[in-house]
């Protein structure tokens, strides 16, 4: 829990964790490596907002023929920009995946080409209009995803606007080494002093360029075996999304979307839990917060691209 919620942004973060837990630093490093080796922790690090890389993102709901699912899974494994990829219990669209590209036009073309490859004629592209929350952390006692929201600005600065090298932003996306001074090699590579790099990352966090700093836990390994996508239809979709982001601590992702075709469910959030019951409880809270007219709660039936933490 300490590595998830309270991992320090410091030149020697593991020293601080060790001090708080009254342990030696070498033992904390060893145990963290053990947790990674046993796949309980996926990584320790941070995510860079895709908009800062000048990219567009979308959730795609697709009706993929059953005899093409294995081909689609194999194709998806080789597309770095295709991340979350699940079979879900929707009556029409069986596959839901996330894809990013350098522009909306490029994204639409990649989706079209991929769908033609697997003979999927029916699909909806739900573009990310505004990302309101990204924080994938699990309350292991309550058995559900849980984190407070930090209010996200409407405009996320790009690498050019920040005056930063794109390669530097990409490097921040990779896991930190589990060593006493995890920022040392990165600082040397890009010509910073360690203290300067830590200060810069802190500034980027305040601008929401950096998100979800700390350890990413593998839910499957700690009993968080269910995940569901909640899509909501309300009279004021933007206000509803804001309310969920600000008040539903159980939500890991909250995104306001726009569609390439008629689609009523444009407020989206993700919920993770040890059972469908805790997810349903959180989803009912979301409906109360928003006064939703209708909703869809889509559980994962199969993960077609497991282990991806981009």
N, C-alpha and C positions, 0 to 999 in steps of 0.2 A: 504493500500500500504506500509506503514511503517513497519508493522509486516511481510509482505512478503519479501520485498527487503532489509530492513535495520535493522532487528532485531539484537540487539547487542549481542556479545558473551562476557558476563560479569557476575559477581556474582549477580548483581541486574539489569538485562536487562530492566525490566519494568520501573525502575526509570529513566533510560536514555531516553526511549521512551517518558515517561511523560514530562521530561524536554524539549525535542525537540518540543513536541506538546503544551507546556505550560499548562499542565493539572496535576492534582494530581495523584499520583501512584495508589491510591485505585480506582479512576475512570477508569483508563486505565485497571486495572485488572478486574473490574466489566464489562466493555464494551467488553473486550476480551472473558470473560466467556459467555456473552450474545451472541456474534457472534458464539461461539462454540455451545451453546444451540440451536440456530436457524439454525445450520448446514451451516452457511456461511463460517466459518473456520472449517476444518476437524481436525486440530491439530496444535500445535506449537512444533517444535522439529527438528529432523534431520533424515536422512537415513544413514544406514551403508552399504557401498558397499558390495554386496554379495560375491565378490571375497575375501574380507578380512575375511569372515567367511568360506573360503575354499570351496565355492560352485560353481557349473556351472549353467548357465541359458540358456534358449532357448525360442524363439517365435515359436509356433506351429500353422500351418495353416491346418485346418481339414475340411473334407467334412462329416458332421454329418447328418444322415438321419433326416428328419423333425420330425418324430414320436419319435425320441430319444433326441431331444433338451431339453425337460423339465427334463429328467433323467440326462443328462449331467450337466445341471445347478445345480441340487440338489447335484450331486457328487462333483462338483467344489466348492460349498460353504463349504465343509468340508475339503478341502485340503488347508492348510495354505500357502504352497509354490506355489500355483496357484493364481496369482494375476490378472493382466489385462485380461479380458475375454469378448470379444465382438463378436456379429454377425456383419459382414461387407459385403459390396456390391461387393464381388468378384464372378465371374461367376462359379467358381469351388469349392472354399473353403469358406464355409459360416461362420465358427467359427475360431477366432484367439485369442489365449491365451498365457500367459507367465507362465513358470514353472521353478522351481529351484530344484536342488538336489545336493548331495555331490560329484557326479562324472558324466561324460558323460554317462557312462554305466548305472548308476542308473537312470539317467534322461531318457534315451531311454527306459528302462524297465518300468518306471512309465507312460510314454506316451503310450507305447504299451498296457499296462494293461488297462489304462483308455479308450483308443480307442476301444479295444476289448469289454469293458463293454457296450459301446454305439453303437457297430456295425459299427464303422467308419473304413473302410478299406483303404481309401485314405487320406494321410496326409503327410506334409513336416515338418521336424524339422530344424529350423533355429537357430543354436547355436550362442551364443554371443561370437564372437572372440575378440572384443574390444569395450568397452563402452566409447564413446567419449564425451558424454554430458548427464547430468541428472539435470534439473532445471525446475521444474513445477511451473512457476509463470505467473500471468496474468496482462497485462496492461489493466486496467479496462476502461481507457479513449479511447484507440484505439480498444478495444474489441478483443484482440488476445493475445495468449501466447507470452511472451517476456522476455528474460534474456540474459546477456552477458555470453560468454563461458570462463571457466578457462581451459587452456590446460591440458588435462589429460595424465599422463604418461602411457607408455605401460604396465608397471608392477605395480600392486597394492599390497602392502605388506599384508600378512596374519596376523592373530592374533598371531600365533607362532613366526613369524618373528619380530613382534613388541614387543613380550614379554608380551602380554596382555591376560587376562582371557577371554575366549569366552563368559562367562556369562556377563561380563562387556560390551562387544560389543553388545550383544543382548539387554542389558538394555538401551543402548544408542538409540536403535531403537524405543523405546516407547515414546509416547508424554510426553513433559515436563509438570509438574504441573503448573497451572496458579496461582502462588504465587510470592511474592516479591523476594524470593531467590529460584528459581526453581532447582538449582543444589545442594542444601544443603543435601537433603535426599539421593541422588545418591552418593554424595561424602562420606557421613557417611557410607553408605552401603559397599563401596569398599575401605574404608580406606584412602581417600584423604582429604586434605584440599580443601575448595571450590576453592581457587585461583589456586591450583595445577590442579584440574579437568578442570577448564576453560582453563588453558594453554595447557593441554593434548588434549582437544577437538580442540583447535586452531591448534595444531601440526597435528592432524589427518585430519583436513580439508586441510591443506597444502599438505598432502600426498594423498588426494582424497579418504581416507578411509571414511570420513564423507562427505556427499553430501546434497545439498538442505536444508541448515539450515534456519529456520524461520517458518513462518506460511504457511500452505497448504490450499489454498482457494478452496471451492467447486464451480467449474465453473458453474454448473447448476443453482446455487443460485444467481449468479451475471451476468447471461446473456451469459456466454460462453457455449453455448449449443451444438456446433458442435465439433467433433474431427475427424481427418483423419490420416491415416497411409500412408506415402509417401515412396514407394520402388523404387529404382533407379537402372538402368543398364547402366554402362559406361565401357569404355575401361580400365580405371584405378580406380577400385572400392575403394581401400583404400584411394587414394588421394582425390577422390570425397567426401568420408565420412569426411575426415579431413576438406575439404573446407566448407562443410555444418556446421560442429560443430563450426568452427572459424568465419563464416560469416553470418549464418542465425540465427539471434537472436530470431526469432519466433519459432524455434524448441525447444521442451522440452526434448526429448530423441533423441540421435543420436547413432546408433549402427552399427558397421561393423560385418557382420554375415558370417557364413559358413554353408553349407547345407548337410544333409544326403543323398540327391539325386540331380540330375541335376536341377539347379534353377539359373536363371540369375540375380535376383534382390536381391543383398546382401548388399546394403547400405539402411538403414532404418532410418526414423525420424518420430516423431509425431508432429502434429500441432493442436492447439485448437483455436476456434474463435467463435464470436457471429453469424457468418453466413458462408455459404459455399463460399461466394464471397471473404472474407478476407483470408480464407484458400487457395483458388485457387491462389490468388495473391502471397501469401508466397510460395506456391509450384512452381509457375512459376519462382520466384526468385531463388529457389533451382536448377531448371533445367538450368537456365542461369549460375549459379555458377559452375555447374559440367559438362555442355555440354552433358547431358544425351542422350543416344541413344534411350531409351524408359523408361517408368515409369508406375507405378500403383498408383492411389490415391484412397484409400479405406476408405470410411466414415463409422462411426459407425451407425448401425441401431438399436442395442439394447445392453445394458450393462447387462451381465449375472451374474456379481458379483459386484454390486455397493457398494461404501463406503470403498473399500479396499485401504489402504494407506501405506502398508508395504514398 
